[in-house]
Amino acid sequence: MVGQALMRRLAFERCDILTIDHADLDCRDQAGVNDWVDAHKPDVIYIAAARVGGIMDNANHPAEFFYDNMMIAANIMHAAYMNGVERVIFLGSSCIYPKHAAQPISENALLSDVLEPTNEAYALAKIGGVKMAEYYSRQYGCHFSAAMPCNLFGAGDSYDAQNSHVIPSIIMKAHAAKEEGAEALVLWGTGAPLREFLWVDDLADGLVFMTIYGEEPVMVNIGAGQEITIKCLANMICEIVGYTGKIVFDETKPDGTPRKVMDISEMQLLGWEAPNLLAVNHDYDSYLRVKIRLSYEDYLQNLNG
């Protein structure tokens, strides 16, 4: 999803775009990654590759989440250093921050307390990538940065019963409930947690801004700076999808982190804010409604082939 958004955004810049997908290269293969970087000599590398998933997938496969994400970050960054790549931007995640970090979460909160247990393995691997960018910049003079996006959604999202994140998961479930005429839609947790969401094309714009600006800190948050409860989000999605049944929250299932909104003041100081949010004068409700509707249209298009 992030890679596709980056390609859409980079199409407006004067550059050649090189892409790698799973069929081209296993980024867990150190020799293969180094050979690719050596052969193509890119000026900039965006590390968007990752193993991602929802709460259940993280809980059931912590070893794979840790190993895959650690290897991806380590192999690409080391190959970039060995082959003189000018610029690397690593995609982290807001889940790297402590479960009970002060809100909004600043970059200084990293490693200040314990992580959320339900995605600890993924978070630790991402922290490893962030620190690797920091250490290689400090020791070798590399220009490696790490961007910490909040929860993302948009065209190209993953729709899977076990692995999807919040917005695509609810879209998929609400659509199925509508089609089946179900009386109730059951969602995990209490619905009380607060979450921040960003349209993936806004993230792509922020990453290109970082590349061009070039003087940002090694680690920087990218987000909307606003939040919504899962319950309100679910109601919004059901309204957009057209599901009119009852929404039931299964409180025996985990909520995850109770609140998570990013402190985006560093990016604001650099001169960047999410362009699609600026377009609606920071009206977060309108922003989410418009973009979730586009996400639902993308889901339907893919569902219907």
N, C-alpha and C positions, 0 to 999 in steps of 0.2 A: 504494500500500500504506500509506504513512504517513498520507495524507489520510483514508483509510477508518478507520484506527485512531484518528485524532484525532476524527473524527465520533462513533465509538463512545464515546470517553472524554468528550467534551464534552456528550454526551447526559445525563450525570449532573450537569451544571452549569446554573445559571440563565442561559442565554444563547441568542441566536438565531444559527444557524450559516449562513453564506453560503459557497457552494462555487463554484469555477471549475474546469472541465476543459478539455481541448484543444478541444472542440467549441464552448465558450462564448467563449474568448478565447485568442489567441496571445500569451503573455507576453513574447515577443520584440518585440512591437509597442508601442513607447513611448507613442504617442498613445492606443492602445486601452486600455492598462493604466491610464494616468492618467484617462481618461474613466470607466472602471469604478470606480476608487477614489473619484473625485469624486462619482459618482452614488450610491454605496452608503454612503459614510462609515463604514467599519468602525472599531471601537474597537481591535481586535487583528487583526494579519495574521500567519499562519504561512506561511512560504515553503517549502512542501514540493515544489513543482514543480521538476523537473530532468530532464535527459537523463542516463540511467544505463545501465550495461552492464558486461559482464565484460571480462576481459583482452583477448580477441580484438577485441571491438567498440571498445574504447578504442584499441587499436593501429591499427586500420584507419580510424578516423574521428576523429582528434584535432582537426581544424578544427571539425567540428560540435559535439564535446563542449565545446570551449573557447568558441565563439561562443554557442551556445544557453544554456549555464549562466551565462555572464557577462551576457548580455542579460536573462535572467530576473531575476537578483539586482538588477542596476542599475535596471531599469525599475520593479520593484515597490517597492524601497526609496526611490527618488527620488520616486515618486508618493505614497508614504506620507508622506514629509517635506513635500511640496508641499501635501498636503491635511490635514495636522494629525492623522494617525493616532497614537494614543497609544502603541501598543506594536507592535513587529515582532520576531518570532523567526525567524531564518534557519536553515535546516537545512544544516549543512555535512557533513563526512565525515571519518572518521579518516585517509583517504588524504592529507589536507593536510599531514600530518607527514612529516618526513624519513624516507627509507628505513631509515637506521641510527640512528634516534632511541633514546635511552636508554629502557629499559623498566622499569616501565610509563610510557607517554607522558604527560607533563604538558602543559598548555596553553602553558607557556613554551618548548616545543620548536619551536613554529611558526617557520619561516624560519631555523632554526639550521643547516641542512645541505641537501644535494641531495635531491630527491624520487625516488620509485620511477618509473623511466622508462616502465613499461607503462601508467600512468594519469596521467602528468604533466599533460596538457592539462586533464583533468577536475579534478585537484587544484588547478592554478593558477586555474581559474575559481572554484572554491569558496573559495580563499584570497582572491580578489578580493571575494567577497561578505562574508567575515568582516571584512576590513579596511574595507569600505564601512560596515558596521554600526558599527565602531569610530570611523571618521572622522566620520560623521554624528552620532553620540552626542557626540563631543568638540566638534565645531564648532557644531552646531545645538542641542545639548541634547536630542536625540531619545532615546527609551528603546528603542533597538534592541539586540538580543542575538543571539548565534550559538551554536547547540547543535551539538556535535560528537558524533554517535552513532557507535558501533562498527558492525560489520556487522549488518544487520537481516534478519529473516525473519519470515514469518507469513502470515496470511490475506490474499489479494489480491496475493501475490507474483507476479513475472513469470517465466513458464516459456517460455523461448525458447532454441533450440539455440545461438544466437550471443550473446545478450545477457544471459542469466541470471547472477546471482551464485552463490556457492558452494553454499549449501544447496539452493535450488530446482534448480540445475543437476544436482547429484548425485541428488536425488529423481527428477527426470525421467529421467536416464540409467539409474538403478537399476531404475525401474519398467519402462522399455522393455526392458532386459536380461532382467528376470524374465519379461515377456510373451513375448519371443522365445526364451527358453530359451538365452540366450547363455552360452558357457562362461567368457567373461571380460568385465569392464567396464573400459574404459581411461579413466584420468583424467590430466589434465595435471600435470606437475611430479613432485616426489619424494615428496610426502605429508608432508614434514618441517615445513613452515611452521606456526607457531602462530597461531591466530586467535581472536578474541573475538566472540561472537554474542549478540544481544539480541532477545527477542521484541518485535515491533513495538508491541504494546499497552503494554509497559512503557515504551518510548520516549514514547508518547503521554501516559502518566501523568506522565513527567518534564517534558514540555513544558507541560502544564497547571500543574504545580507551579511552574515558572518564571514563568508568567503571573501566578499568584496571589501567589507570594512577592514577586516584583518587585524584589528587591535583589541579584540574582546578578551576577557579573562579566559584562562584555560578551561574553566567550567562555568556554564551559564544556563539559567532556566529559560525555557520558552513555553509560554502558555497564554491563556486568556486573562488570567488574574481574577476570574469570577467563578462561582460555583453554583451547584444545584443539588438537591437531595435526590437519591435514587428513586424515591417514591414519586416526586414531581416529574422526574425524567421519564419514568415508566408511564405515567398518565399522559404526558406529552406524546410519547411514541405511539401509544395505543390510539390516541386521537388522530394522529397522522395516518396510521395504518388503517384505521376504521374498525378497530375492535372495540365493541361496546359492552363486553362482559365484565365480570368482576376480577379485580387484581388482588391476589392473595399472596402475602409474604410469609414464607416458611421460616419462622424465627428459630427453628432448631438448626438452621444452616448458618455458617459464619458470615459476618458483615465485612470482614477485612478492616482496614484502617478507618476509624470513625470520621475523620475529616482530612481532606488533602487538597489544598489550593496553593499554587506556586507564587512565590514572591518574584515578580518579573521586572523589578526595578532596575536591575543591571542592564537588561536589554532596552528598557525604556530610556535609560541614560545614554545608551549608545545611539538611540534615535529610531528604534524599531518597535512597532506594535502590530498585532495581527491585522492585516489590511481588510479582511472581510468583517471583522468586528468594528473597525473604524468606520466602515461603510454604513453601518446601522447605528452610529453614534453610541457605541458601547452597550446597546440594548441586548443583553445576553439572551433573554427569552426569544427575541426575534431572530437572533443569530442562530440559536440552536434549532428553532423551528424550520427555518429556511434550509439549513444544511442537513438536518435529519430527513427532511422531505426528499432532498437530492439523494441521500444515502438509500432511502427506501426505493426510490426509482431505480437506482443502480442495482439493488438487490433483486427487484422484480425482473429487470432486464436480463440479469445473469440466470435467474431462476427459470425464465422462459427460453433460455438459449440464445 
